[in-house]
Amino acid sequence: MEQSRRKFLIGTSIVASGAAIVGYNDTLKHAVTMTRRGEKAADSIYGNAASTEVTQKDGAITHENGFVVQPSVCNGCTTHCSVRVKIDTKSGEVVRVFGNPYSLLSSDPWLPYKTPLQESFKLTSAWNENGLDMRSTACSRGNLVYEKLKDPFRVTSPLKRAGKRGEDKWVSISVEQLIKEVVEGGDLFGEGHVDGLKTYADTKTLIDEQNPDYGPVANKLCVIGTADEGRQNYMVHRFVQSFGTVNFMGHTSICGLSMRAGEAAYLDDFVAYPHMKPDFEHCEFLLSIATAPAQAGNPFKRQAKLLAKGRSEQALRYVVVTPILTNSDSIATADRSRWLPIKPSGDLALVMGMMRVIIEEERYFKQYLSIPSEASQKALNDYSFTNASHLVIQNGDKKGEILLDQSKTPFVIDKTDGLLKNANTVLEADILFEGDVLLEGISYAVKSAFLLLKEAVFEHSLDFYAQQSGVDAQTITELAREFTSYGRSVGVDCHGGTMHSTGFYTTYAIMMLGAFVGNLNYKGGMSTGGGKFKDFNGSCYNLLAYAGKQKPFGTRIDRARKAYEKSSEFKRKIAQGENPYPAKDAWFPFTNALESEIITSSANAYPYKLGALISWSSNFIYGQSGSEHLIPLLKDPKAAIPLFVAIDPFINETSRYADYIVPDSVLYETWGVLAPWAGHLTKTTHVRYPILKSPNASFKNGEPISMDSFMIELGKALGLGGFGKNAINGTTAKFDFDKPEDFYLRAFENVAMDGQNPVPEASDEEIAIAGLSEYIPTLQRICKENWKRVAYVMCRGGRFADKSSAYDGNKMSKSYTKAIAVYNQTVALTHNALTGEQYSGVPRYYAPRLYAGKPIDMTSKEFDLLAFSYKSNVLSAASASVEILRDTRYTTYVDINATTAKRYGISHGDAVRVRSLDGTIEGLCRVKEGIHPLSLGIEHGGGREGEGALSVTINNERKEGRIARRSGVNINKLGLRDISRLNAPTLSDFVIGSNARQAIPVHIEKI
Ligand code: SF4
């Protein structure tokens, strides 16, 4: 043990050498010369610790001069926790960041909302040791991410490329020149004419007369964003929908779309895409597959905290199924936590095997699955219901459809008398029915949804599932029995580990385990979240509606949200008597958006070629598996994107190929309104407003340039609706929209005034403590008589329902009301656009594959390890420039098992080359015991080539990139291409198109 730890430390120092010396010169110098030794510390107990912001004596709180503590939202990862920021009032600089005790994303329990602000400091202080219970924290990233604010590589003025795309040469331009050139176009780079955005601001002319379904010219603008950090509604509703393009996408397709889509299938809602999280606090058993609380997932910090509480203070037992041992495990809690190693992408087979055992041994909750409707559920006082008993037609034109009456209510077979009845009138329906039913003189062969699931599960033996998953049959059997031994307070979770070519069905299957125990809406089971307060469309304003808002229509560039069968292409082929399959390329009818399809689709002009791309904090070149192959398409303006405008405070791996960089605000300089994704059971809304002055160049009205202000000025220059005079709809009047505050403060007002009981008014003392005095004139101007209520929300960082409102008995107060789809008709009626194959409407085992069906060889002799990425609990895509974080995690490695290392003659710390069919990376090897021997893991967040990692020249001045930021490896350079599709785009899940970054067959060798 000691021996291996020693080796590890030696290995780490070898790994950190070279690059480390550059970043740590100062530390090393002092370590070697000991020049700081002997200096007297400021305090004999607290050493040289920074001064505190408040002092507490016998419960009395005094705010120290020189500091103000203000609430904001952290953007260190996509959890977006509410935090408190300590600011030095003299320098205006951030000193420290910690949790907001009113918010459940940073505290549990959290403070009752009515707690006076002054009291909140007392309750989180050492008074009566209260701070131990009420501790409110930021994670390591959240503590330090504020370094970005002052990063020397931050862009504060608009930049225009001075060389060819990707040459990293830029010149600063004025905000006026930026707007003019982006709108008007012209010979902007001495490379010939470039059309400006005004060319595409046309919602009347069709892109292609032959294919009218492609929609208007406006669709040739694509806007790509990121995770919603509180401003996505602003971007989508005020700009994208005012411009009239259908093409907006976030980052889900390269993040966790497999999980989102599988859960949407389970919840039968491909529009809102709701998603679920376990009720960590009251779970008795948790099965975490392809994710690991405390290591990854969202809400990262909250679930880590609740997991630790659950296993130490409550009865929680849990199993984490991942290829690598993670921070979820705790030796201190003995067998309450268990790691089950699995080979990457083996999850689907594992879960199908579990289902086989559960069905064979009849361990599923029959009584629950027999509830056929919401009416029956209510009559039985149950918590949720499924469509397990609904009858699926097996013959004729309606094959695959659920048998409905004229009011669209499903028919079921009543278990008590065997008769066909409306589901609302039956309390216990037959879930294993197969037979013919007669309806209005027509005979239908039908099977119940649960029977179809059973048939799909029984397509393979347990031994087959064991072989495919790499988990032996006995372990699968025991896990299935364990999962079904705790009643309904059982959670099941998954996330980014499902991002492989069969990730959609993997998630759908994982979630289906929950239906077997009836855990949805049940205390300790699964929740779709506690909801939020009305924000952009509320009782005071509808900020999403305005005169001139377009109704975008047509085919999206990613061919999402539309079936190939509805295209002109399909109809033409049918009219000409041709087989309509294959289409030219894949279509994704029940996926909302696919960022990973934009560049290749435009290069292929299928469905059409884009004219312009606006990216906002997007970085698909770093985050998309296989994106190396997109770089030549981005470099050549004629290939895919003639005009590329990137809104970002940094030049990242993607925006370095842009034509213009528009500086955005950073962290606490930013506006926003947002709610947690899930993992909360009570109503929660966070707000963020500038508590720091932006250093960015300003527009004439004094507003610093950011995404928000750029959109206003761009909208005005293009003559779009939704900006300027009378562009904001109040319930009784209209208001002008010239600055971001005109929009966001009104959203805050909606939040404050939501419901029967608006929030109270903030006291003068609270306004002073929260540092809101500067906002008073603006608040009074915009929010009139409600301004003190808005201040109450701002002082607390949002509006939060109290913890006591989470449950109604054993039921979650905010419950999901639709049927769980044991059988999903939407999926079942969808055809693969290349093969015509119909997808399975129930979870089913599919081997890893290309879109057109060819299996991916997962047992190749040459590529005999499966590479996977795992989330870092320290690094994130947002933390590249936070150098201080490297004290905790200097770099990222190629992780392999000790037996694998031995097989290849590789030692810990060796330089290695990893090769896939389509990419190669080099890095340093970390040998561990806690990783599956058939796999190779890479922590996400290293190997950066943007945000200060590479040198850039701005105004002829060269800024040297920092080697520490380049350190580590990026798995996405190994990503595969799908050769079954048009011009081989990056590999994706074959049903919903999520980018496949997991389970890549690779070869490793020592360099
Ligand atoms: S989990 Fe950490 S990095 Fe992520 S938002 Fe919260 S505090 Fe910030």
Boltz pocket constraint, residues with backbone or C-beta under 6 A from the ligand:
constraints:
  - pocket:
      binder: B
      contacts: [[A, 74], [A, 75], [A, 76], [A, 77], [A, 78], [A, 79], [A, 80], [A, 81], [A, 105], [A, 137], [A, 138], [A, 139], [A, 140], [A, 141], [A, 142], [A, 143], [A, 300], [A, 301]]
      max_distance: 6.0
